[in-house]
Amino acid sequence: MRDGELREWFIKIFKGKWSGEKRHAILATIETLMDRYQVSVLAIKRLHPSRSSRNLNLLVSGIKREMGRRGLKVHEYSIKQMERSFCTEGKANRKKMAEQVVMEYPVLFNEFEKEKQHKNPYWARLFEAVALGSVCHDELDKA
C-alpha cells in the first residue's frame, strides 16, 4: 500500500518442510520486497500463543530484527482487532472482514468470488494482509 491505496497484492507460498533454510528464504524474500517497494512501515498479524510454533516465532523475531536494523517500526494487530475494525456492526468474523475489505478495495472482487467457491480457504490470507495494511494505515493516519 502507498498512502492507503492498494498498489499490488499476491500470495507467496514457500513449499516444503520447515527448516532453517526455509526461514532464511522467507526472510530474504521479505527483505527483497522491502527494498523493491521502499517499505517504511510493516504491519504483521500478532501471533496467537496457542496457535503459534517455535519456528513461526523465530520467523517473526527475524522480521522484527531486520526492521529494527533498518530503523523501521513493526505494527502488530490481532485478527480480532482487524475484524473489529472492519466489522462495526454485528458479530465480527473473517468472512465479514473479507467482504468489507472487498468493499474498500473493489479490485479484489475476483479473488473474493474465487474464495467463496473454495472449500479450503486459499485467498483468506490475502484479505487478512490487506486488512492489516488498511488498519495500520488508518491508525498512522490518525496519529
Secondary structure, DSSP 8 states (H G I E B T S, - for coil): -BTTB----------SS--HHHHHHHHHHHHHHHHHTT-SEEEEE---GGG--HHHHHHHHHHHHHHHHTT-EEEEE-HHHHHHHH--SS---HHHHHHHHHHH-GGGHHHHHHHHH-SS-STHHHHHHHHHHHHHHHHHHH-
